[in-house]
């Protein structure tokens, strides 16, 4: 377990190689750090175009 001051009165709380959260000394509040195990998902294309092909009956 470790703590390190990253800004004035803002402390990073870590365990081994993982950052657990940020402690705000003035607000006396702990904010969680991003989850290092969270699945990274790429955003889908916001605009998709489809070509409609119309056939003729014979």
C-alpha distance matrix in Angstrom:
0.0 3.8 7.1 10.5 13.9 15.9 19.0 20.6 18.5 16.4 12.7 10.7 7.4 5.8 4.5 6.6 9.6 9.6 9.8 9.7 11.8 13.3 13.7 17.3 17.8 21.6 21.7 18.9 18.0 15.1 16.4 15.1 14.7 17.4 17.0 16.7 18.8 21.5 24.9 26.4 30.0 32.6 34.9 38.4 41.4 42.5 46.1 47.8 51.5 53.8 57.3 59.8 62.6 65.9 68.3 72.0 73.9 76.8
3.8 0.0 3.8 6.8 10.4 12.5 15.7 17.2 15.5 13.6 9.8 8.1 5.9 5.2 6.3 8.0 10.0 10.1 9.3 9.9 11.1 11.7 12.0 15.3 15.6 19.4 20.0 17.6 17.0 14.4 15.7 14.9 14.2 17.2 17.6 17.3 19.9 22.4 25.8 26.8 30.3 32.6 34.7 38.4 41.1 42.1 45.8 47.7 51.4 53.8 57.3 60.0 62.8 66.1 68.7 72.4 74.5 77.3
7.1 3.8 0.0 3.8 6.9 9.3 12.1 13.5 11.7 9.9 6.2 5.4 4.6 6.2 8.9 11.0 12.1 11.5 9.5 10.0 9.8 9.2 9.1 12.0 12.2 16.0 16.9 14.8 14.5 12.3 13.7 13.7 13.2 16.5 17.7 17.9 20.9 22.9 26.3 26.9 30.3 32.3 34.2 37.9 40.5 41.2 44.8 47.0 50.7 53.3 56.8 59.5 62.5 65.8 68.5 72.2 74.4 77.3
10.5 6.8 3.8 0.0 3.8 6.1 9.2 11.0 10.2 8.5 5.4 5.2 6.8 8.3 11.5 12.9 13.1 12.9 10.5 11.8 11.0 9.5 9.9 11.9 12.2 15.7 17.1 15.7 15.5 13.7 14.6 15.0 13.8 17.0 18.7 18.6 22.0 23.8 27.0 27.1 30.4 32.0 33.8 37.5 39.9 40.5 44.1 46.4 50.0 52.8 56.2 59.1 62.1 65.4 68.2 71.8 74.2 77.1
13.9 10.4 6.9 3.8 0.0 3.8 5.7 7.2 6.9 5.8 4.3 6.2 9.0 11.4 14.8 16.5 16.3 15.7 12.8 13.8 11.9 9.3 9.2 10.0 10.1 13.1 15.0 14.4 14.5 13.5 14.4 15.5 14.6 17.8 20.2 20.5 24.1 25.3 28.4 28.2 31.3 32.6 34.0 37.8 39.9 40.2 43.8 46.3 49.9 52.9 56.3 59.2 62.3 65.5 68.4 72.1 74.5 77.5
15.9 12.5 9.3 6.1 3.8 0.0 3.8 7.1 8.1 5.9 5.7 6.4 10.1 12.0 15.7 17.2 16.1 15.3 12.2 13.7 11.6 8.9 10.0 10.5 11.7 14.1 15.6 15.6 15.2 13.9 13.7 14.7 13.2 15.9 18.7 18.9 22.7 23.5 26.4 25.8 28.7 29.7 31.0 34.8 36.7 37.0 40.5 43.1 46.6 49.7 53.0 56.0 59.1 62.3 65.3 68.9 71.5 74.4
19.0 15.7 12.1 9.2 5.7 3.8 0.0 3.8 6.0 5.0 7.1 9.1 12.8 15.3 19.0 20.8 19.8 18.7 15.3 16.3 13.5 10.2 10.5 9.5 10.5 11.9 13.9 14.7 14.7 14.3 14.3 16.1 15.1 17.9 21.1 21.7 25.4 25.8 28.7 27.8 30.5 31.2 32.1 35.8 37.5 37.5 40.9 43.8 47.2 50.4 53.8 56.7 59.9 63.1 66.2 69.7 72.4 75.4
20.6 17.2 13.5 11.0 7.2 7.1 3.8 0.0 3.8 5.5 8.4 11.4 14.6 17.6 21.3 23.3 22.8 21.6 18.1 18.6 15.6 12.0 11.1 9.1 8.9 9.7 12.4 13.5 14.4 15.0 15.7 18.1 17.8 20.8 23.9 24.9 28.5 28.9 31.9 31.1 33.7 34.5 35.2 38.9 40.6 40.3 43.7 46.7 50.1 53.4 56.7 59.6 62.9 66.0 69.2 72.7 75.3 78.4
18.5 15.5 11.7 10.2 6.9 8.1 6.0 3.8 0.0 3.8 6.5 10.1 12.6 16.1 19.6 22.1 22.0 20.5 17.1 16.8 13.8 10.2 8.2 6.2 5.2 6.7 9.5 10.0 11.3 12.1 13.6 16.2 16.6 20.0 22.9 24.2 27.6 28.1 31.3 31.0 33.6 34.9 35.6 39.2 41.2 40.9 44.5 47.4 50.9 54.0 57.5 60.2 63.5 66.6 69.7 73.2 75.7 78.9
16.4 13.6 9.9 8.5 5.8 5.9 5.0 5.5 3.8 0.0 3.8 6.9 9.8 13.1 16.8 19.3 18.9 17.1 13.5 13.4 10.3 6.6 5.7 4.8 6.1 8.4 9.7 10.0 9.9 9.7 10.5 12.8 12.8 16.2 19.1 20.4 23.8 24.3 27.5 27.2 29.9 31.2 32.0 35.7 37.8 37.6 41.2 44.0 47.6 50.6 54.1 56.8 60.1 63.2 66.3 69.8 72.3 75.4
12.7 9.8 6.2 5.4 4.3 5.7 7.1 8.4 6.5 3.8 0.0 3.8 6.3 9.6 13.2 15.7 15.7 14.1 10.8 10.8 8.4 5.5 5.0 6.5 7.6 10.9 11.9 10.9 10.5 9.2 10.3 11.7 11.5 15.1 17.5 18.4 21.8 22.8 26.1 26.2 29.2 30.8 32.0 35.8 38.1 38.3 41.9 44.5 48.1 51.0 54.5 57.2 60.4 63.6 66.5 70.1 72.5 75.5
10.7 8.1 5.4 5.2 6.2 6.4 9.1 11.4 10.1 6.9 3.8 0.0 3.8 6.4 10.2 12.5 12.1 10.4 7.0 7.6 6.0 4.6 6.4 9.1 10.9 14.1 14.5 13.3 12.0 9.5 9.7 9.8 8.8 12.2 14.2 14.8 18.2 19.5 22.8 23.0 26.2 27.9 29.4 33.2 35.7 36.1 39.8 42.1 45.8 48.6 52.1 54.8 57.9 61.1 63.9 67.6 69.9 72.8
7.4 5.9 4.6 6.8 9.0 10.1 12.8 14.6 12.6 9.8 6.3 3.8 0.0 3.8 7.1 10.2 10.7 8.8 6.1 5.6 5.4 6.0 7.1 10.7 12.2 15.7 15.6 13.5 12.1 9.1 9.9 9.3 9.0 12.4 13.5 14.2 17.1 18.8 22.3 23.1 26.5 28.6 30.4 34.0 36.8 37.4 41.1 43.2 47.0 49.5 53.1 55.7 58.7 61.9 64.6 68.2 70.4 73.3
5.8 5.2 6.2 8.3 11.4 12.0 15.3 17.6 16.1 13.1 9.6 6.4 3.8 0.0 3.8 6.4 7.0 5.6 4.3 5.2 7.2 9.0 10.8 14.4 16.0 19.5 19.3 17.3 15.6 12.2 12.4 10.7 9.5 12.1 12.4 12.2 14.9 17.2 20.6 21.6 25.2 27.5 29.6 33.3 36.1 37.1 40.8 42.6 46.3 48.7 52.2 54.8 57.7 61.0 63.5 67.2 69.3 72.2
4.5 6.3 8.9 11.5 14.8 15.7 19.0 21.3 19.6 16.8 13.2 10.2 7.1 3.8 0.0 3.8 6.0 5.3 6.4 6.9 10.0 12.4 13.9 17.7 19.1 22.7 22.3 19.9 18.2 14.7 15.0 12.8 11.8 13.8 13.0 12.4 14.4 17.2 20.6 22.1 25.7 28.3 30.7 34.2 37.2 38.5 42.1 43.7 47.4 49.6 53.0 55.6 58.3 61.6 64.0 67.7 69.6 72.4
6.6 8.0 11.0 12.9 16.5 17.2 20.8 23.3 22.1 19.3 15.7 12.5 10.2 6.4 3.8 0.0 3.8 5.7 8.2 9.9 13.0 15.3 17.2 20.8 22.2 25.8 25.7 23.4 21.7 18.3 18.3 15.8 14.2 15.5 14.4 12.8 14.6 17.9 20.8 22.2 26.0 28.5 31.2 34.6 37.6 39.2 42.7 44.1 47.7 49.8 53.1 55.7 58.3 61.7 63.9 67.7 69.6 72.3
9.6 10.0 12.1 13.1 16.3 16.1 19.8 22.8 22.0 18.9 15.7 12.1 10.7 7.0 6.0 3.8 0.0 3.8 6.8 9.6 12.5 14.9 17.4 20.8 22.7 26.1 25.9 24.1 22.1 18.5 17.8 15.1 12.7 13.4 12.5 10.2 12.4 15.6 18.3 19.2 23.0 25.3 28.1 31.5 34.4 36.1 39.5 40.9 44.4 46.6 49.9 52.6 55.2 58.6 60.9 64.6 66.7 69.3
9.6 10.1 11.5 12.9 15.7 15.3 18.7 21.6 20.5 17.1 14.1 10.4 8.8 5.6 5.3 5.7 3.8 0.0 3.8 6.2 9.3 12.1 14.9 18.4 20.6 23.8 23.2 21.5 19.1 15.4 14.4 11.5 9.2 9.9 9.1 7.5 10.1 12.9 16.0 17.1 20.8 23.3 25.8 29.3 32.3 33.7 37.2 38.8 42.4 44.6 48.0 50.6 53.4 56.7 59.1 62.8 64.8 67.6
9.8 9.3 9.5 10.5 12.8 12.2 15.3 18.1 17.1 13.5 10.8 7.0 6.1 4.3 6.4 8.2 6.8 3.8 0.0 3.8 5.9 8.4 11.4 14.7 17.2 20.2 19.6 18.2 15.8 12.2 11.1 8.6 6.2 8.1 8.6 8.4 11.6 13.5 16.8 17.5 21.1 23.3 25.4 29.0 31.8 32.9 36.5 38.4 42.1 44.5 48.0 50.6 53.5 56.8 59.4 63.1 65.2 68.0
9.7 9.9 10.0 11.8 13.8 13.7 16.3 18.6 16.8 13.4 10.8 7.6 5.6 5.2 6.9 9.9 9.6 6.2 3.8 0.0 3.8 7.3 9.8 13.3 15.8 18.8 17.6 15.8 13.2 9.4 8.6 6.0 5.3 8.0 8.3 9.5 12.0 13.5 17.2 18.4 21.7 24.2 26.0 29.5 32.5 33.3 37.1 38.9 42.7 45.0 48.6 51.1 54.1 57.2 59.8 63.5 65.5 68.4
11.8 11.1 9.8 11.0 11.9 11.6 13.5 15.6 13.8 10.3 8.4 6.0 5.4 7.2 10.0 13.0 12.5 9.3 5.9 3.8 0.0 3.8 6.6 9.8 12.7 15.4 14.2 12.8 10.1 6.4 5.4 4.0 4.2 8.0 9.7 11.6 14.4 15.1 18.7 19.4 22.4 24.6 26.0 29.6 32.4 32.7 36.5 38.7 42.4 45.0 48.6 51.1 54.2 57.3 60.1 63.7 65.8 68.9
13.3 11.7 9.2 9.5 9.3 8.9 10.2 12.0 10.2 6.6 5.5 4.6 6.0 9.0 12.4 15.3 14.9 12.1 8.4 7.3 3.8 0.0 3.8 6.4 9.5 12.1 11.3 10.5 8.2 5.5 5.2 6.4 6.7 10.4 12.9 14.7 17.8 18.2 21.7 21.9 24.7 26.6 27.6 31.3 33.8 33.9 37.6 40.1 43.8 46.6 50.2 52.7 55.9 59.0 61.9 65.5 67.8 70.9
13.7 12.0 9.1 9.9 9.2 10.0 10.5 11.1 8.2 5.7 5.0 6.4 7.1 10.8 13.9 17.2 17.4 14.9 11.4 9.8 6.6 3.8 0.0 3.8 6.1 9.0 8.5 7.0 5.7 4.4 6.4 8.8 10.2 13.9 16.2 18.1 21.0 21.5 25.1 25.5 28.2 30.1 31.0 34.6 37.1 37.1 40.8 43.3 47.0 49.8 53.5 55.9 59.2 62.2 65.2 68.7 70.9 74.1
17.3 15.3 12.0 11.9 10.0 10.5 9.5 9.1 6.2 4.8 6.5 9.1 10.7 14.4 17.7 20.8 20.8 18.4 14.7 13.3 9.8 6.4 3.8 0.0 3.8 5.6 5.5 5.5 5.3 6.3 8.0 11.2 12.7 16.2 18.9 21.0 24.0 24.1 27.5 27.6 30.0 31.6 32.1 35.7 37.9 37.5 41.2 44.0 47.6 50.6 54.2 56.6 60.0 62.9 66.1 69.5 71.9 75.1
17.8 15.6 12.2 12.2 10.1 11.7 10.5 8.9 5.2 6.1 7.6 10.9 12.2 16.0 19.1 22.2 22.7 20.6 17.2 15.8 12.7 9.5 6.1 3.8 0.0 3.8 5.7 5.0 7.1 8.9 11.4 14.5 16.0 19.7 22.2 24.1 27.1 27.5 30.9 31.2 33.7 35.3 35.9 39.5 41.7 41.3 45.0 47.7 51.4 54.3 57.9 60.4 63.8 66.7 69.8 73.3 75.6 78.9
21.6 19.4 16.0 15.7 13.1 14.1 11.9 9.7 6.7 8.4 10.9 14.1 15.7 19.5 22.7 25.8 26.1 23.8 20.2 18.8 15.4 12.1 9.0 5.6 3.8 0.0 3.8 5.5 8.0 10.9 13.0 16.5 18.2 21.6 24.4 26.6 29.6 29.5 32.8 32.9 35.1 36.5 36.7 40.2 42.2 41.4 45.1 48.0 51.6 54.6 58.2 60.6 64.1 66.9 70.2 73.5 75.9 79.2
21.7 20.0 16.9 17.1 15.0 15.6 13.9 12.4 9.5 9.7 11.9 14.5 15.6 19.3 22.3 25.7 25.9 23.2 19.6 17.6 14.2 11.3 8.5 5.5 5.7 3.8 0.0 3.8 5.3 8.7 10.7 14.4 16.7 19.9 22.6 25.2 27.8 27.5 30.8 31.0 33.0 34.6 34.6 38.0 40.2 39.3 42.9 45.8 49.4 52.4 56.0 58.2 61.8 64.5 67.7 71.1 73.3 76.7
18.9 17.6 14.8 15.7 14.4 15.6 14.7 13.5 10.0 10.0 10.9 13.3 13.5 17.3 19.9 23.4 24.1 21.5 18.2 15.8 12.8 10.5 7.0 5.5 5.0 5.5 3.8 0.0 3.8 7.0 10.1 13.4 16.0 19.5 21.7 24.2 26.7 26.8 30.3 30.9 33.2 35.1 35.5 38.9 41.3 40.7 44.4 47.1 50.8 53.6 57.3 59.5 62.9 65.7 68.8 72.2 74.4 77.7
18.0 17.0 14.5 15.5 14.5 15.2 14.7 14.4 11.3 9.9 10.5 12.0 12.1 15.6 18.2 21.7 22.1 19.1 15.8 13.2 10.1 8.2 5.7 5.3 7.1 8.0 5.3 3.8 0.0 3.8 6.6 10.0 12.8 16.1 18.3 21.0 23.4 23.2 26.7 27.4 29.6 31.6 31.9 35.3 37.8 37.3 41.0 43.6 47.3 50.1 53.8 55.9 59.4 62.1 65.2 68.6 70.7 74.0
15.1 14.4 12.3 13.7 13.5 13.9 14.3 15.0 12.1 9.7 9.2 9.5 9.1 12.2 14.7 18.3 18.5 15.4 12.2 9.4 6.4 5.5 4.4 6.3 8.9 10.9 8.7 7.0 3.8 0.0 3.8 6.5 9.3 12.8 14.7 17.4 19.7 19.8 23.4 24.2 26.7 28.8 29.5 32.9 35.6 35.4 39.2 41.6 45.4 48.0 51.7 53.9 57.3 60.1 63.1 66.6 68.7 71.9
16.4 15.7 13.7 14.6 14.4 13.7 14.3 15.7 13.6 10.5 10.3 9.7 9.9 12.4 15.0 18.3 17.8 14.4 11.1 8.6 5.4 5.2 6.4 8.0 11.4 13.0 10.7 10.1 6.6 3.8 0.0 3.8 6.6 9.6 12.0 14.9 17.3 16.9 20.3 20.8 23.1 25.2 25.7 29.2 31.9 31.6 35.4 37.8 41.6 44.3 47.9 50.2 53.6 56.4 59.4 62.9 65.0 68.3
15.1 14.9 13.7 15.0 15.5 14.7 16.1 18.1 16.2 12.8 11.7 9.8 9.3 10.7 12.8 15.8 15.1 11.5 8.6 6.0 4.0 6.4 8.8 11.2 14.5 16.5 14.4 13.4 10.0 6.5 3.8 0.0 3.8 6.6 8.3 11.3 13.5 13.3 16.9 17.8 20.3 22.7 23.7 27.1 30.0 30.2 34.0 36.1 39.9 42.4 46.1 48.4 51.6 54.5 57.4 60.9 63.0 66.1
14.7 14.2 13.2 13.8 14.6 13.2 15.1 17.8 16.6 12.8 11.5 8.8 9.0 9.5 11.8 14.2 12.7 9.2 6.2 5.3 4.2 6.7 10.2 12.7 16.0 18.2 16.7 16.0 12.8 9.3 6.6 3.8 0.0 3.8 6.4 8.6 11.5 11.6 15.0 15.4 18.3 20.4 21.8 25.4 28.2 28.7 32.4 34.5 38.3 40.8 44.4 46.9 50.0 53.1 55.9 59.6 61.7 64.8
17.4 17.2 16.5 17.0 17.8 15.9 17.9 20.8 20.0 16.2 15.1 12.2 12.4 12.1 13.8 15.5 13.4 9.9 8.1 8.0 8.0 10.4 13.9 16.2 19.7 21.6 19.9 19.5 16.1 12.8 9.6 6.6 3.8 0.0 3.8 6.2 8.9 8.2 11.4 11.6 14.5 16.7 18.1 21.7 24.6 25.3 29.1 31.0 34.8 37.2 40.8 43.3 46.4 49.5 52.3 55.9 58.0 61.1
17.0 17.6 17.7 18.7 20.2 18.7 21.1 23.9 22.9 19.1 17.5 14.2 13.5 12.4 13.0 14.4 12.5 9.1 8.6 8.3 9.7 12.9 16.2 18.9 22.2 24.4 22.6 21.7 18.3 14.7 12.0 8.3 6.4 3.8 0.0 3.8 5.4 5.4 9.1 10.4 13.5 16.4 18.3 21.7 24.9 26.0 29.6 31.2 34.9 37.1 40.7 43.0 45.9 49.1 51.6 55.3 57.2 60.2
16.7 17.3 17.9 18.6 20.5 18.9 21.7 24.9 24.2 20.4 18.4 14.8 14.2 12.2 12.4 12.8 10.2 7.5 8.4 9.5 11.6 14.7 18.1 21.0 24.1 26.6 25.2 24.2 21.0 17.4 14.9 11.3 8.6 6.2 3.8 0.0 3.8 5.7 8.6 9.7 13.4 16.0 18.6 22.0 25.1 26.6 30.1 31.5 35.1 37.2 40.7 43.2 45.9 49.2 51.6 55.3 57.3 60.1
18.8 19.9 20.9 22.0 24.1 22.7 25.4 28.5 27.6 23.8 21.8 18.2 17.1 14.9 14.4 14.6 12.4 10.1 11.6 12.0 14.4 17.8 21.0 24.0 27.1 29.6 27.8 26.7 23.4 19.7 17.3 13.5 11.5 8.9 5.4 3.8 0.0 3.8 6.4 8.8 12.3 15.5 18.2 21.2 24.5 26.3 29.7 30.6 34.3 36.0 39.5 41.8 44.4 47.6 49.9 53.6 55.4 58.1
21.5 22.4 22.9 23.8 25.3 23.5 25.8 28.9 28.1 24.3 22.8 19.5 18.8 17.2 17.2 17.9 15.6 12.9 13.5 13.5 15.1 18.2 21.5 24.1 27.5 29.5 27.5 26.8 23.2 19.8 16.9 13.3 11.6 8.2 5.4 5.7 3.8 0.0 3.8 6.3 9.2 12.6 14.9 17.9 21.4 22.9 26.4 27.4 31.1 32.9 36.4 38.7 41.5 44.6 47.0 50.6 52.5 55.4
24.9 25.8 26.3 27.0 28.4 26.4 28.7 31.9 31.3 27.5 26.1 22.8 22.3 20.6 20.6 20.8 18.3 16.0 16.8 17.2 18.7 21.7 25.1 27.5 30.9 32.8 30.8 30.3 26.7 23.4 20.3 16.9 15.0 11.4 9.1 8.6 6.4 3.8 0.0 3.8 6.2 9.8 12.5 15.1 18.6 20.5 23.8 24.4 28.0 29.7 33.1 35.4 38.1 41.2 43.5 47.2 49.1 51.9
26.4 26.8 26.9 27.1 28.2 25.8 27.8 31.1 31.0 27.2 26.2 23.0 23.1 21.6 22.1 22.2 19.2 17.1 17.5 18.4 19.4 21.9 25.5 27.6 31.2 32.9 31.0 30.9 27.4 24.2 20.8 17.8 15.4 11.6 10.4 9.7 8.8 6.3 3.8 0.0 3.8 6.6 9.6 12.6 15.8 17.9 21.1 22.0 25.6 27.6 31.0 33.6 36.3 39.5 42.0 45.7 47.8 50.6
30.0 30.3 30.3 30.4 31.3 28.7 30.5 33.7 33.6 29.9 29.2 26.2 26.5 25.2 25.7 26.0 23.0 20.8 21.1 21.7 22.4 24.7 28.2 30.0 33.7 35.1 33.0 33.2 29.6 26.7 23.1 20.3 18.3 14.5 13.5 13.4 12.3 9.2 6.2 3.8 0.0 3.8 6.4 9.0 12.4 14.5 17.6 18.4 22.0 23.9 27.4 29.8 32.6 35.9 38.4 42.0 44.1 47.0
32.6 32.6 32.3 32.0 32.6 29.7 31.2 34.5 34.9 31.2 30.8 27.9 28.6 27.5 28.3 28.5 25.3 23.3 23.3 24.2 24.6 26.6 30.1 31.6 35.3 36.5 34.6 35.1 31.6 28.8 25.2 22.7 20.4 16.7 16.4 16.0 15.5 12.6 9.8 6.6 3.8 0.0 3.8 6.5 9.3 11.8 14.7 15.7 19.2 21.4 24.8 27.5 30.3 33.7 36.3 40.0 42.3 45.1
34.9 34.7 34.2 33.8 34.0 31.0 32.1 35.2 35.6 32.0 32.0 29.4 30.4 29.6 30.7 31.2 28.1 25.8 25.4 26.0 26.0 27.6 31.0 32.1 35.9 36.7 34.6 35.5 31.9 29.5 25.7 23.7 21.8 18.1 18.3 18.6 18.2 14.9 12.5 9.6 6.4 3.8 0.0 3.8 6.6 8.3 11.6 13.0 16.7 19.2 22.7 25.4 28.4 31.7 34.5 38.1 40.6 43.5
38.4 38.4 37.9 37.5 37.8 34.8 35.8 38.9 39.2 35.7 35.8 33.2 34.0 33.3 34.2 34.6 31.5 29.3 29.0 29.5 29.6 31.3 34.6 35.7 39.5 40.2 38.0 38.9 35.3 32.9 29.2 27.1 25.4 21.7 21.7 22.0 21.2 17.9 15.1 12.6 9.0 6.5 3.8 0.0 3.8 6.1 8.8 9.5 13.3 15.5 19.1 21.7 24.7 27.9 30.8 34.4 36.8 39.8
41.4 41.1 40.5 39.9 39.9 36.7 37.5 40.6 41.2 37.8 38.1 35.7 36.8 36.1 37.2 37.6 34.4 32.3 31.8 32.5 32.4 33.8 37.1 37.9 41.7 42.2 40.2 41.3 37.8 35.6 31.9 30.0 28.2 24.6 24.9 25.1 24.5 21.4 18.6 15.8 12.4 9.3 6.6 3.8 0.0 3.8 5.5 6.6 10.2 13.0 16.4 19.3 22.4 25.7 28.7 32.3 34.9 37.9
42.5 42.1 41.2 40.5 40.2 37.0 37.5 40.3 40.9 37.6 38.3 36.1 37.4 37.1 38.5 39.2 36.1 33.7 32.9 33.3 32.7 33.9 37.1 37.5 41.3 41.4 39.3 40.7 37.3 35.4 31.6 30.2 28.7 25.3 26.0 26.6 26.3 22.9 20.5 17.9 14.5 11.8 8.3 6.1 3.8 0.0 3.8 6.7 10.1 13.3 16.8 19.4 22.8 25.8 29.1 32.5 35.2 38.3
46.1 45.8 44.8 44.1 43.8 40.5 40.9 43.7 44.5 41.2 41.9 39.8 41.1 40.8 42.1 42.7 39.5 37.2 36.5 37.1 36.5 37.6 40.8 41.2 45.0 45.1 42.9 44.4 41.0 39.2 35.4 34.0 32.4 29.1 29.6 30.1 29.7 26.4 23.8 21.1 17.6 14.7 11.6 8.8 5.5 3.8 0.0 3.8 6.6 10.1 13.4 16.1 19.5 22.4 25.8 29.2 32.0 35.1
47.8 47.7 47.0 46.4 46.3 43.1 43.8 46.7 47.4 44.0 44.5 42.1 43.2 42.6 43.7 44.1 40.9 38.8 38.4 38.9 38.7 40.1 43.3 44.0 47.7 48.0 45.8 47.1 43.6 41.6 37.8 36.1 34.5 31.0 31.2 31.5 30.6 27.4 24.4 22.0 18.4 15.7 13.0 9.5 6.6 6.7 3.8 0.0 3.8 6.7 10.2 12.9 16.2 19.3 22.5 26.0 28.8 31.8
51.5 51.4 50.7 50.0 49.9 46.6 47.2 50.1 50.9 47.6 48.1 45.8 47.0 46.3 47.4 47.7 44.4 42.4 42.1 42.7 42.4 43.8 47.0 47.6 51.4 51.6 49.4 50.8 47.3 45.4 41.6 39.9 38.3 34.8 34.9 35.1 34.3 31.1 28.0 25.6 22.0 19.2 16.7 13.3 10.2 10.1 6.6 3.8 0.0 3.7 6.7 9.7 12.9 16.0 19.3 22.7 25.7 28.6
53.8 53.8 53.3 52.8 52.9 49.7 50.4 53.4 54.0 50.6 51.0 48.6 49.5 48.7 49.6 49.8 46.6 44.6 44.5 45.0 45.0 46.6 49.8 50.6 54.3 54.6 52.4 53.6 50.1 48.0 44.3 42.4 40.8 37.2 37.1 37.2 36.0 32.9 29.7 27.6 23.9 21.4 19.2 15.5 13.0 13.3 10.1 6.7 3.7 0.0 3.8 6.3 9.5 12.7 15.8 19.3 22.2 25.1
57.3 57.3 56.8 56.2 56.3 53.0 53.8 56.7 57.5 54.1 54.5 52.1 53.1 52.2 53.0 53.1 49.9 48.0 48.0 48.6 48.6 50.2 53.5 54.2 57.9 58.2 56.0 57.3 53.8 51.7 47.9 46.1 44.4 40.8 40.7 40.7 39.5 36.4 33.1 31.0 27.4 24.8 22.7 19.1 16.4 16.8 13.4 10.2 6.7 3.8 0.0 3.8 6.3 9.7 12.8 16.2 19.3 22.1
59.8 60.0 59.5 59.1 59.2 56.0 56.7 59.6 60.2 56.8 57.2 54.8 55.7 54.8 55.6 55.7 52.6 50.6 50.6 51.1 51.1 52.7 55.9 56.6 60.4 60.6 58.2 59.5 55.9 53.9 50.2 48.4 46.9 43.3 43.0 43.2 41.8 38.7 35.4 33.6 29.8 27.5 25.4 21.7 19.3 19.4 16.1 12.9 9.7 6.3 3.8 0.0 3.8 6.4 9.8 13.1 16.0 19.1
62.6 62.8 62.5 62.1 62.3 59.1 59.9 62.9 63.5 60.1 60.4 57.9 58.7 57.7 58.3 58.3 55.2 53.4 53.5 54.1 54.2 55.9 59.2 60.0 63.8 64.1 61.8 62.9 59.4 57.3 53.6 51.6 50.0 46.4 45.9 45.9 44.4 41.5 38.1 36.3 32.6 30.3 28.4 24.7 22.4 22.8 19.5 16.2 12.9 9.5 6.3 3.8 0.0 3.8 6.5 10.0 13.0 15.7
65.9 66.1 65.8 65.4 65.5 62.3 63.1 66.0 66.6 63.2 63.6 61.1 61.9 61.0 61.6 61.7 58.6 56.7 56.8 57.2 57.3 59.0 62.2 62.9 66.7 66.9 64.5 65.7 62.1 60.1 56.4 54.5 53.1 49.5 49.1 49.2 47.6 44.6 41.2 39.5 35.9 33.7 31.7 27.9 25.7 25.8 22.4 19.3 16.0 12.7 9.7 6.4 3.8 0.0 3.8 6.7 9.8 12.8
68.3 68.7 68.5 68.2 68.4 65.3 66.2 69.2 69.7 66.3 66.5 63.9 64.6 63.5 64.0 63.9 60.9 59.1 59.4 59.8 60.1 61.9 65.2 66.1 69.8 70.2 67.7 68.8 65.2 63.1 59.4 57.4 55.9 52.3 51.6 51.6 49.9 47.0 43.5 42.0 38.4 36.3 34.5 30.8 28.7 29.1 25.8 22.5 19.3 15.8 12.8 9.8 6.5 3.8 0.0 3.8 6.6 9.3
72.0 72.4 72.2 71.8 72.1 68.9 69.7 72.7 73.2 69.8 70.1 67.6 68.2 67.2 67.7 67.7 64.6 62.8 63.1 63.5 63.7 65.5 68.7 69.5 73.3 73.5 71.1 72.2 68.6 66.6 62.9 60.9 59.6 55.9 55.3 55.3 53.6 50.6 47.2 45.7 42.0 40.0 38.1 34.4 32.3 32.5 29.2 26.0 22.7 19.3 16.2 13.1 10.0 6.7 3.8 0.0 3.8 6.3
73.9 74.5 74.4 74.2 74.5 71.5 72.4 75.3 75.7 72.3 72.5 69.9 70.4 69.3 69.6 69.6 66.7 64.8 65.2 65.5 65.8 67.8 70.9 71.9 75.6 75.9 73.3 74.4 70.7 68.7 65.0 63.0 61.7 58.0 57.2 57.3 55.4 52.5 49.1 47.8 44.1 42.3 40.6 36.8 34.9 35.2 32.0 28.8 25.7 22.2 19.3 16.0 13.0 9.8 6.6 3.8 0.0 3.8
76.8 77.3 77.3 77.1 77.5 74.4 75.4 78.4 78.9 75.4 75.5 72.8 73.3 72.2 72.4 72.3 69.3 67.6 68.0 68.4 68.9 70.9 74.1 75.1 78.9 79.2 76.7 77.7 74.0 71.9 68.3 66.1 64.8 61.1 60.2 60.1 58.1 55.4 51.9 50.6 47.0 45.1 43.5 39.8 37.9 38.3 35.1 31.8 28.6 25.1 22.1 19.1 15.7 12.8 9.3 6.3 3.8 0.0
